[in-house]
């Protein structure tokens, strides 16, 4: 529950001191400086309709981008507009001529310019205000998600979507570098490479199960074929090599493939049971010792044309092709 009492916001019996600011043409704004968003959370439907919240994280406590530590977020907004809550994030880079540890192949201005172009076609985020001048570049970004009910979940959702766009921009600008950690850390490989590629390829209903094994489905996505039919694909992700001479590895993949095809799933907000038509085994290393042949030998013959294999070399080739795709 959110309450406003004198110069304090009360959220779940915790008090946050604020200032009431009067900005021209914007009405009154509740301005708060916080060290962290950890305990600052509330249901968006509790937002007062006559006020906007401006939340600023103090210096040194900004939220750093997963993509690159030099990109930081410290200013967020929340408001009820026309009976619909809106949460916004500031993405700005100031003093563009100063050195800030940026290590990629292009300067930060060029990078954020590219990000802003990608945002123009985003379904999850929308540019509400944009600034590009000699000293700064950036935008105020609105978050579109009807399934997000609280302020903090909206912020986390928005930052996750931004990091996907950052990674896509990196690939398109040619600054991508394969990290050795991708071949050891399945979670890192999934979030930075697999999730990015699926979004870059504009698949629909991309779901990442975040390490929770969903019956052989680390990822699920859909596409509409030329007949207008919706087909669903599941991906099982593995870090490193997949060896045909290790019986446990092959048995695990076979069990996951069987589960993926036989166990139904539902999309968020729906109770309809859906089934996949294609299963992909995607690894960050190589298929060694005839691993693919041994899997093909043991799966049900009716599924042979529905199971595909993607390895590190194929992923890198795909990323190289995507660099020029705008």
Backbone torsions as a table, in degrees:
resi	resn	phi	psi	omega
1	UNK	NA	137.3	-179.4
2	UNK	-113.1	128.6	177.8
3	UNK	-130.4	150.7	175.6
4	UNK	-114.6	119.6	179.6
5	UNK	-131.7	114.4	-178.0
6	UNK	52.1	-118.1	-179.5
7	UNK	-103.9	29.3	-178.2
8	UNK	-132.1	142.3	166.0
9	UNK	-95.3	136.0	177.2
10	UNK	-112.5	116.9	178.9
11	UNK	-126.6	114.4	-179.5
12	UNK	48.9	49.4	177.2
13	UNK	67.6	11.8	175.1
14	UNK	-108.4	138.0	-176.0
15	UNK	-104.2	137.0	177.3
16	UNK	-129.2	118.9	-178.3
17	UNK	-75.5	141.1	-179.5
18	UNK	-137.8	165.6	170.7
19	UNK	-112.8	146.3	175.4
20	UNK	-97.3	114.2	-176.1
21	UNK	-102.7	145.4	176.3
22	UNK	-116.6	98.4	177.5
23	UNK	-93.4	144.3	-178.8
24	UNK	-61.1	133.1	176.8
25	UNK	66.5	1.9	-177.7
26	UNK	-111.7	-10.6	-176.5
27	UNK	77.8	-167.4	-176.6
28	UNK	-81.4	139.7	-178.5
29	UNK	-125.9	132.4	175.7
30	UNK	-85.5	112.9	-173.5
31	UNK	-105.5	125.4	179.4
32	UNK	-128.3	136.8	170.1
33	UNK	-106.8	126.7	-177.1
34	UNK	-129.7	153.5	173.1
35	UNK	-83.2	-28.0	-177.5
36	UNK	-155.1	156.7	173.9
37	UNK	-93.1	4.7	-172.0
38	UNK	-51.4	-49.6	-177.1
39	UNK	-103.4	2.0	-177.8
40	UNK	-96.1	90.4	-179.4
41	UNK	-147.3	148.1	-177.9
42	UNK	-160.1	158.5	175.4
43	UNK	-71.0	133.0	-176.1
44	UNK	-64.9	-25.8	179.8
45	UNK	-70.4	-14.8	179.0
46	UNK	-85.3	-1.7	-180.0
47	UNK	-63.1	132.1	175.5
48	UNK	-67.1	137.3	-173.7
49	UNK	-72.4	-17.9	-176.2
50	UNK	-97.6	0.5	-174.3
51	UNK	-130.0	151.4	169.9
52	UNK	-113.1	141.3	175.3
53	UNK	-96.4	134.5	172.1
54	UNK	-121.1	113.7	-175.3
55	UNK	-111.5	122.0	-177.1
56	UNK	-120.8	126.5	175.6
57	UNK	-84.0	137.7	-177.4
58	UNK	-67.9	157.2	-176.5
59	UNK	-56.6	132.5	-178.8
60	UNK	92.8	-11.8	-179.5
61	UNK	-115.1	16.5	179.8
62	UNK	-64.2	156.2	174.7
63	UNK	-84.9	120.8	-178.0
64	UNK	-87.7	142.0	177.5
65	UNK	-64.7	140.5	174.0
66	UNK	-65.9	-26.5	-176.8
67	UNK	-71.4	-48.3	-179.1
68	UNK	-154.8	132.1	-173.7
69	UNK	-64.4	-17.5	-178.9
70	UNK	-79.3	-11.7	175.1
71	UNK	-95.6	119.6	-176.4
72	UNK	-127.1	150.2	179.4
73	UNK	-120.8	126.3	-179.0
74	UNK	-137.4	-0.3	-176.8
75	UNK	-132.0	124.4	-176.6
76	UNK	-133.2	154.0	-178.2
77	UNK	-132.6	150.8	173.9
78	UNK	-144.0	137.7	-176.0
79	UNK	-158.3	146.7	170.0
80	UNK	-91.4	115.7	-178.7
81	UNK	-124.0	118.0	-179.2
82	UNK	53.8	43.8	177.8
83	UNK	68.3	11.2	178.3
84	UNK	-124.0	118.6	-180.0
85	UNK	-63.3	138.7	176.9
86	UNK	-126.0	128.2	174.8
87	UNK	-113.4	135.4	-176.3
88	UNK	-128.1	152.2	179.0
89	UNK	-125.8	138.2	172.1
90	UNK	-85.1	126.7	168.9
91	UNK	-119.5	98.5	-178.8
92	UNK	-135.4	147.0	173.0
93	UNK	-126.5	121.3	-177.2
94	UNK	-106.2	162.0	176.4
95	UNK	52.1	63.7	-173.1
96	UNK	-65.1	-18.4	-179.1
97	UNK	-86.6	-1.9	-178.7
98	UNK	-92.1	150.5	179.8
99	UNK	-84.1	128.8	-178.5
100	UNK	-132.3	23.1	177.2
101	UNK	85.2	11.1	177.7
102	UNK	-67.3	125.5	-169.6
103	UNK	-119.3	6.0	-176.8
104	UNK	-83.7	-177.7	-171.1
105	UNK	-77.3	-8.6	-176.8
106	UNK	-134.2	160.0	-177.1
107	UNK	-78.2	164.5	-173.3
108	UNK	-64.3	-33.5	-179.8
109	UNK	-64.2	-45.7	179.0
110	UNK	-62.2	-39.3	-179.1
111	UNK	-64.0	-49.8	-177.2
112	UNK	-68.7	-32.8	173.6
113	UNK	-57.0	-42.2	179.6
114	UNK	-67.4	-40.7	177.7
115	UNK	-59.5	-42.9	-179.7
116	UNK	-63.1	-36.0	176.4
117	UNK	-63.7	-43.5	179.3
118	UNK	-65.2	-35.6	179.7
119	UNK	-63.5	-28.4	-178.9
120	UNK	-61.5	-26.2	-179.1
121	UNK	-109.2	9.2	-178.8
122	UNK	-73.5	142.0	176.3
123	UNK	-89.9	-19.7	-174.2
124	UNK	-99.2	-25.2	-176.0
125	UNK	-128.1	151.0	179.9
126	UNK	-139.1	137.3	176.7
127	UNK	-78.1	119.9	178.4
128	UNK	-96.6	-28.9	179.0
129	UNK	-154.6	137.4	-177.2
130	UNK	-129.5	140.3	177.9
131	UNK	-132.4	128.3	173.0
132	UNK	-138.6	114.0	176.2
133	UNK	-143.2	-167.0	-173.3
134	UNK	-69.9	-23.0	-175.5
135	UNK	-112.8	-17.0	-175.7
136	UNK	-148.0	160.8	176.5
137	UNK	-151.1	142.8	177.8
138	UNK	161.6	-168.0	-176.9
139	UNK	-159.8	156.7	166.8
140	UNK	-95.0	126.2	-168.9
141	UNK	-116.0	125.7	175.4
142	UNK	-88.9	146.8	-177.2
143	UNK	-104.5	122.1	178.3
144	UNK	-101.5	104.1	175.5
145	UNK	-159.0	104.8	-179.0
146	UNK	-72.3	-16.1	-178.1
147	UNK	-87.3	-8.1	-178.7
148	UNK	-90.3	125.2	-173.9
149	UNK	-106.0	-21.1	-176.7
150	UNK	-119.4	159.4	-178.6
151	UNK	-59.1	-48.8	-175.5
152	UNK	-66.9	-38.1	177.4
153	UNK	-64.4	-36.2	177.7
154	UNK	-64.3	-43.3	179.2
155	UNK	-62.9	-47.2	-179.1
156	UNK	-62.9	-39.0	177.7
157	UNK	-63.8	-45.6	-179.9
158	UNK	-63.0	-42.1	179.9
159	UNK	-67.2	-36.6	177.5
160	UNK	-63.4	-44.4	179.3
161	UNK	-65.2	-37.7	177.3
162	UNK	-63.5	-41.6	-179.7
163	UNK	-65.3	-32.6	174.5
164	UNK	-64.0	-44.4	178.6
165	UNK	-64.8	-38.0	176.2
166	UNK	-58.0	-46.3	-176.9
167	UNK	-67.2	-40.3	176.8
168	UNK	-61.6	-42.5	179.1
169	UNK	-63.1	-38.9	177.8
170	UNK	-59.3	-45.6	-179.9
171	UNK	-63.1	-46.0	-176.8
172	UNK	-67.2	-31.4	180.0
173	UNK	-83.8	-4.7	176.1
174	UNK	83.0	19.2	-179.5
175	UNK	-97.8	7.4	-175.6
176	UNK	-69.2	135.2	175.3
177	UNK	-131.1	126.3	178.7
178	UNK	-68.8	126.1	179.9
179	UNK	-92.2	132.2	175.8
180	UNK	-55.1	-28.0	-179.0
181	UNK	-63.4	-22.9	178.8
182	UNK	-60.8	-26.4	-177.2
183	UNK	-88.0	1.7	178.7
184	UNK	-126.7	-32.1	-173.7
185	UNK	-107.9	102.0	-176.1
186	UNK	-64.5	-37.6	-179.9
187	UNK	-65.2	-44.8	178.8
188	UNK	-62.5	-45.2	179.0
189	UNK	-60.9	-40.2	-178.7
190	UNK	-66.6	-46.7	-174.5
191	UNK	-75.3	-42.1	-174.5
192	UNK	-85.0	-29.9	-175.6
193	UNK	-108.7	-61.0	-172.5
194	UNK	-64.4	-51.0	-179.4
195	UNK	-60.3	-40.7	179.1
196	UNK	-62.6	-45.4	-178.1
197	UNK	-64.3	-42.8	-179.1
198	UNK	-63.2	-38.9	177.2
199	UNK	-71.1	-38.6	178.8
200	UNK	-63.9	-33.8	-179.5
201	UNK	-82.9	2.6	173.8
202	UNK	61.8	34.3	172.8
203	UNK	-70.3	157.5	179.4
204	UNK	-94.7	156.8	173.0
205	UNK	50.8	45.0	179.3
206	UNK	-71.2	120.0	-179.9
207	UNK	-121.8	126.2	173.9
208	UNK	-112.5	123.6	-174.3
209	UNK	-84.5	9.5	169.3
210	UNK	51.7	44.3	175.2
211	UNK	87.5	-12.8	176.7
212	UNK	-82.7	118.9	-176.0
213	UNK	-72.6	108.5	-176.3
214	UNK	-100.6	67.4	178.3
215	UNK	52.8	54.8	176.1
216	UNK	79.8	8.1	-176.2
217	UNK	-116.5	89.1	173.0
218	UNK	-69.1	-38.6	176.4
219	UNK	-131.2	147.9	170.9
220	UNK	-132.2	139.3	173.0
221	UNK	-149.8	166.3	-179.6
222	UNK	-132.2	162.3	173.6
223	UNK	-150.3	155.4	178.6
224	UNK	-103.7	122.7	-177.8
225	UNK	-81.0	-178.6	-173.8
226	UNK	-70.6	-11.8	174.2
227	UNK	-91.2	-0.3	-179.6
228	UNK	85.0	12.2	-178.8
229	UNK	-92.2	139.0	177.4
230	UNK	-89.9	125.4	179.7
231	UNK	-121.5	139.1	-177.4
232	UNK	-108.9	140.7	179.9
233	UNK	-125.4	141.6	173.9
234	UNK	-114.0	145.6	176.3
235	UNK	-120.3	131.7	169.9
236	UNK	-104.4	120.5	-174.9
237	UNK	-99.8	137.5	174.9
238	UNK	-133.6	136.6	174.9
239	UNK	-87.8	135.4	176.9
240	UNK	86.7	-161.6	-177.1
241	UNK	-82.4	155.1	171.3
242	UNK	-116.5	117.4	-172.4
243	UNK	-102.0	133.3	178.3
244	UNK	-75.3	-18.6	-178.7
245	UNK	-90.7	5.6	176.0
246	UNK	-108.2	103.5	-173.1
247	UNK	-59.5	-36.7	-177.0
248	UNK	-64.8	-37.4	178.8
249	UNK	-64.1	-45.4	-178.8
250	UNK	-66.2	-44.0	179.5
251	UNK	-62.2	-37.9	179.3
252	UNK	-64.3	-45.3	178.9
253	UNK	-62.5	-43.0	179.8
254	UNK	-61.5	-41.9	179.0
255	UNK	-65.8	-39.1	179.9
256	UNK	-68.2	-39.2	177.7
257	UNK	-63.3	-43.2	179.5
258	UNK	-62.5	-44.4	178.0
259	UNK	-62.9	-42.5	-176.2
260	UNK	-59.7	-40.8	-179.2
261	UNK	-79.2	-34.5	-172.4
262	UNK	-89.4	-26.3	-176.6
263	UNK	-95.5	126.9	-179.5
264	UNK	-75.6	166.7	175.8
265	UNK	-142.0	166.9	178.1
266	UNK	-130.2	148.9	173.9
267	UNK	-79.9	156.1	-179.5
268	UNK	-56.4	128.5	178.4
269	UNK	85.3	3.1	-178.6
270	UNK	-128.5	149.0	176.6
271	UNK	-105.5	1.4	179.7
272	UNK	-66.6	133.6	178.3
273	UNK	-84.9	128.4	-178.3
274	UNK	-121.8	157.0	179.2
275	UNK	-131.2	149.3	178.7
276	UNK	-82.5	156.3	174.2
277	UNK	-113.2	-14.4	-178.2
278	UNK	-137.9	143.4	179.7
279	UNK	-129.0	128.8	-179.3
280	UNK	-117.2	131.0	172.0
281	UNK	-99.6	111.3	-172.7
282	UNK	-118.7	121.7	-176.3
283	UNK	-125.7	156.1	180.0
284	UNK	-94.0	9.5	177.5
285	UNK	-126.9	-135.6	-179.1
286	UNK	-120.5	154.9	167.7
287	UNK	-87.5	114.3	-175.9
288	UNK	-114.5	164.4	174.8
289	UNK	52.2	47.0	176.8
290	UNK	56.7	34.1	-177.3
291	UNK	-57.9	-44.7	-178.5
292	UNK	-62.8	-40.9	179.7
293	UNK	-63.6	-40.3	-177.8
294	UNK	-69.1	-35.1	176.0
295	UNK	-67.5	-43.9	-179.5
296	UNK	-62.4	-33.3	180.0
297	UNK	-66.2	-33.1	-169.5
298	UNK	-100.5	-15.3	179.6
299	UNK	-77.6	161.4	176.3
300	UNK	-60.9	132.8	-173.8
301	UNK	-58.9	-29.9	-179.1
302	UNK	-69.3	-13.3	-178.7
303	UNK	-100.0	-4.9	-173.6
304	UNK	-55.4	-41.0	-178.5
305	UNK	-79.0	1.4	-177.8
306	UNK	-115.5	5.7	179.4
307	UNK	-119.0	130.5	-176.4
308	UNK	-129.2	158.2	-175.6
309	UNK	-123.5	131.3	176.9
310	UNK	-131.0	129.7	-179.9
311	UNK	-119.8	-175.0	-175.5
312	UNK	-56.0	-47.4	-176.3
313	UNK	-63.0	-38.1	178.9
314	UNK	-68.0	-37.4	179.2
315	UNK	-64.9	-46.3	-179.1
316	UNK	-63.1	-40.5	177.4
317	UNK	-61.7	-39.5	179.0
318	UNK	-65.4	-42.8	178.7
319	UNK	-61.7	-40.8	179.1
320	UNK	-62.9	-38.3	179.1
321	UNK	-68.4	-33.0	-177.3
322	UNK	-76.4	-14.5	-177.2
323	UNK	-58.0	-36.3	-176.7
324	UNK	-93.7	-0.1	-179.1
325	UNK	-89.2	116.5	-177.8
326	UNK	-95.5	NA	NA
